Amino acid sequence: MEKNVLREKWQHYNQKSTINFSSIEDKGVEQYPVICFEPKETIIMRGDFPEYVYFILSGIVVGARNYEDGNEYDYFQLEKSNGSVGLLEILAQKEETIATITCLTKVEAVRVPSSVVYEWVMEDIELLQLSAGLLAKDLYDRSGNDGLLYRFEGVNRLRYFLVSYYEEKQNSEVKLVEVQETREKIGNKLGMSVRTVGRSLKNLRENHEIISEQRKIYIGVEEYHRLKEQLQYF
């Protein structure tokens, strides 16, 4: 069947789906400096020229950007396995960084001039294939996520987030899922203020769509189904 043939081709030509430090380790990167950043420190600002690409060795960074509705969203995290800051812009041949990148934890990263990284990609067929897969996956994910953010408003954005969170964390051994994201972090991801998140959680608690105890949020099987049922009306 064509379905199986295509899956085999995907596996053969693109076994990895991202470019990280291990992808460029054989390029003589020891000549480039390792830069250390503290938590909450900014690596690059939205609108900056992408002078360097940073390949993360340790730690976690967060990317945020503004949407047309005036809100700011945290929309990705990068670490060692998927960590390259600035690569998207040079592959797209754009002179302005699309997102502000800040450190969630202490971060160590190899800093390489963008012109060098671009030449590596253009002259290495394996890196070029990885780049094509990276850009396609980013476009695919963003197409889905942006549509959902604009489709849902207020409490329904939160419902969608909680349903997705439960589906990701729940398994045969875990039926009651604790939401371990802070209200601030949820707000950043959904483009909602902390106050709006708090009001929405209160509404969901009163409607028995979540369990809230000592400022901790839990979702059980019954709550999950109530959340999903409410989303089906939209």
Protein Blocks (a to p, Z undefined) as FASTA:
>chain_A
ZZlmmmmmmmmmmmbfcdcfklmmmnopmmpccddddehiafbdghiacfbccddfbdcd
ddddddfkopacdfbdcdfklgcghjlmmmnopabdfbdcddfbdcddddddfklmmmmm
mmmmklmmmmmmmmmmmmmmmmmmmmmmmmpgcjlmmmmmmmmmmmmmpcfklmbdcdfb
dfklmmmmnopafklmmmmmmmmmmnopacceehiacddfklmmmmmmmmmmZZ
